[in-house]
Amino acid sequence: MLIDTNNLVSISEANQNFSKIARMVDETGSVVILKNNVPKYIVLNFDQADKENYLNDSELLGISDELMKKNKQAYEVLAK
């Protein structure tokens, strides 16, 4: 997921002015809420949530295998 830096909001601002967050979501599709300056929560338009891509276990394992094969040499060095 790409994060637009204009859609980052502190948790205290979200708590104090949730209607602003809702408007931002209506305009941009999502807002990332920061807790201690770290992305912690995502607020999405409900219709957008169905469109998000989620990986099933076999897809995730396939990606993991590809990364391990691609970076085998680095893993071997780190394992020493």
Rosetta blueprint (number, residue, H / E / L):
1 M L
2 L L
3 I L
4 D L
5 T H
6 N H
7 N H
8 L E
9 V E
10 S E
11 I H
12 S H
13 E H
14 A H
15 N H
16 Q H
17 N L
18 F H
19 S H
20 K H
21 I H
22 A H
23 R H
24 M H
25 V H
26 D H
27 E H
28 T H
29 G L
30 S E
31 V E
32 V E
33 I E
34 L E
35 K E
36 N L
37 N L
38 V E
39 P E
40 K E
41 Y E
42 I E
43 V E
44 L E
45 N L
46 F H
47 D H
48 Q H
49 A H
50 D H
51 K H
52 E L
53 N L
54 Y L
55 L L
56 N L
57 D H
58 S H
59 E H
60 L H
61 L H
62 G H
63 I H
64 S H
65 D H
66 E H
67 L H
68 M H
69 K H
70 K H
71 N L
72 K H
73 Q H
74 A H
75 Y H
76 E H
77 V H
78 L H
79 A H
80 K L
